[in-house]
């Protein structure tokens, strides 16, 4: 988990929002985290809140690993079920005018399922974070099980949003993780040594 997300989780968010569920009808999937829906008889492009799937249709960007699988998984979940959307208590749209939603198939939140099954990471965390803790819990499980995007070492960019598509980027990400772990071990070792010395000093005075 990067430091930004760790900081954001300190603002503990509710696991159940009071925002209403609004019925929606599936139109088509654009990619894993963006779909076209009809809401209140209006066609809208909606972005699934708090998640980021690999890119499959970004200009000048090659199709990233697991991007097509994420899009197919999203479509398989939404095309045959009773859909509803729920907005966050902190805002409904992004700067591109897209609706930002939690998308449900019955009682199942699709945002959470994409993260839990390893098709998406937690990302694009701004003021809307009603279900941030819930998403992070799903991400921890997917990461521990090395599902999909977590099966590729260094693929998920820990320093921010997005993914490292090339082998060079993934190796760089792996090297950063190793350096972080080494630094943490040195800090912990120094802290433990200081604690032991303090205890010994307390018993000898």
Secondary structure, 3 states (H helix, E strand, C coil): CCHHHHHHCCCCCCCCCCCCCEEEEEEEEEECCEEEEEECCEEEEEEECCEEECCCCCCCCCCCCCHHHHHHHHHHHHCCCCEEEECECCECECCCCCEEEEEEECCEEHHHHHHHCCCEEECCCCCCCCCHHHHHHHHHHHHHCCCHHHHCCCCECCCCCCECCCHHHHHHHHHHHHHHHHHHHHHHHHHHHHHHHHHHHHHHC
